[in-house]
Amino acid sequence: MVILFRIFLALHILGGCLGLITGTLNVIRKKGDKKHKLTGKIFSYGMFTAGFSSLVLSILHPNYFLFIVGVFTIYLVGTGNRYLHLKMLASQQKPATVDWALTIGMLLSGFIFIILGVLNLMRGNNFGIVFIVFSFFGLRSVIVDFNNYKGKVKEKNYWLLVHLQRMTGGYIAATTAFLVVNFQYIPIAMPAAVVWLLPTVIFTPLIVIWTKKYLVK
């Protein structure tokens, strides 16, 4: 069991580092060219490795942190990639089984996060705020999925916007994991909840700006 845990921990660290590096490159450089697409593929492979390995690690050694990172990483990067293949939902294209699996998985996880958040707050643990905030973003994305899957799209290039939003969300998950693991080395004292939510606060405005920039009604 110890050896198995170490193997998946090594995979998790490797995938997370790969995702953090390539994600940073794609955040700061030009979007849409060949280098962006290649870097995006490497980012996806790294994040999937980190996401699935974190779920295994959270089972071997129960850990809220790893479970949240795993769920959101797989959902965000998974749907972010899948939307590139769902460009015709407004013309009666049907989502595949994997699309429904990702969305329903996030739906169930979102409700679980709400319950865990309320329970933690009732016990006086402010970490419950983290669960509730993440459940809000997760369930909000699920609503977007359901509307798009039904063909109720509002933007002509909805697939591009969702791809951008979800992949950036996956990068937020990577930076959050990095900060949570290493915040003990940060000279500034911060509550755990602040560390968890800091990347979301920083990068969410960028998602809003990019969405407005590329929006085609």
N, C-alpha and C positions, 0 to 999 in steps of 0.2 A: 504493500500500500504506500509506503514511504517513497519507494522508487517511482511508482506511478505518479504520485503527486509531484515529484521533482521534474519528471519528464514534461508534464502538462504545464508546470510553472515556467519551465524554460521556453516552451512553445508560446506561452502567454506573453512573456517578456519580449521574446523575439518579434512576435507579431505586433505587439503594442509599439515597440520602438520603430519598426518599419512603417507602421501606420502614422505615427507622430511625425516622422521625418518627411515622408511623401505627402502627408496631408498639409504640412506647413508649406511645402513647395507649391502645392496647388492653390493654397489660399492667397499667396503673395504674388504669384505670377499670372500670366495671360491665360484666359479660359478658352477651351474649345479646340486648340491646335493638337497636333499629333503628340507632342510631349506631355500635354495635359492629360490626354487619354491614356497614354502609357503609364504615367505616374499614378493616374486614377486606378488603373488595374492593379498595380502593385499595392496601392493603398487598400484596395478592397481585399486582396488576398491576406494582407497583414492584419486587417481588422477582423476578418472572419476567423482567422487563426486565434486572435486574441479573444474574440467573443465566445467561440465554442469551447476553448480551453478554460475560460473563466467559469463557464457553467459547470464543467467537469470538476474544477477545483472547488466550486461552491458546494458541490455534492460531497466530495471527499472530506472537506473541512467546511462545514456550514458557515457562510460569510455573506452578509447582506451586500457588502461592497461589490464583491465579485459577481453576485447574482444580478444586481442592477446593471453593472457594466456589460455583462454578457447579453442580457435581454435587449437593451437599447442598441448595443453595437450591431447585433445580428439584424434587428428590425430596421434600423436606420440605413445601414449600408446595403442590406438586402433589398429593401424597397427602393432605395436610391438607384440601384443598378437595374432593377426590374422595370422601373418607369421608362427607361430608354427603349423598352420593348412593348410599351403600352401607349403608343402614340395615337391610336385610332379608337380609343374608348368612346369618343363622341359619335363614332360611326359603327356602333354595335360590336366592337371588339370585346371579347370576353376575357376577364383575367384568368390566369392559369391557377392550378391548385396551389402552387407555391406562393402565389400572391395572397390568396385567401389564408393560407397557413401563417404567413408572416403577420398579416393584419389581425387575425383572430388571436394569435399568440400575444400580440401587444395589447389587445383589448382585455384579455384575461389578466395579463400582468398589471395593466393599469388599475384594475379594480383591487388586485392584491396589494398594490402599492398604497392605495388609499386606505385600506384596512390597516396595514402596517403603520402608516403615518399617523392615523388616529390613535391607535394603541400606544405608540411611542409617546405621543403628546400627552395622553392621559396618564402616562407614567412619569411625566416631567422631563422626557427626553426630547430636546429640540431637534434632534435628527429626524423626527417625524415630519418636519417641514420639507426636508429633502425628498422624502417619499411622495409627499403631496404635490410638490412642484413638478417632479419628474412625471408623475401620473397625469398631471394636467397636460403637459406637452405631448405625452404619449397618446392619450385619448383624443386630443385635438387632431393629431395626425391620423388616427384611426377614422375619425369622422370624415376627413378629407378623402381617405381611401374609399370609404363606402360610397360617397357621392360620385367620385370618379369612376368607380367600378360600375355604377348604375348609368353612366353616360352623362351625368349632370355636371359637366365641366364648365367653368366660367371663363377660362383663358384659353386662347388658341394653342399656346405652347405650354400648357399645364404640365406636361411631362418633363420639360426642361426645368421649370420652376421647382417642381417637387424633387427632381434629381439634385438640383443645387441645394435645396433646403435640407434634404436628408443626408447628403454626403457631408455637408458642413456640420450637421448634427452628429454624424459619426466622428468627425474630427473633434467636436466638443467632448464627446465621450472619451476619446483618447487623451486629450489634455486634462480632463477631469481626473482620469485614472492616474496620470503622471503626477498631478499635484497632490492627490490624496496619499499616494505612496510616499512622496518626498517632502510633504509639507513640514515634517519634523525638522528638516534642515533649513527651513526658511527662518531668517532671523526675526521676522515680525510675527508676533503671536496673533493668531486668528482662530475663532471658533470653527469647529469641524464643518458645521453647516455652511459657513461662508466659503470655506475652501471648496466644498462640493459644488456650490452654485456660482463661483466666480467665473469659470469659463463660459457658462451659459449667459451670464450678465454681459460679458465682454463681446461675445461673438453673435449673439442674437441680433443686435443692431446691424451687423454686417449682412446677416441673412435678409433683413428687411430692405436694406439698401440695394442689394443685388437683385432681389425679387422685383423691386420697382424698376430697376435698370433694364432687366430682360423681359419684363411683362409685355405680352401682346394680347390685347383683348379681342 
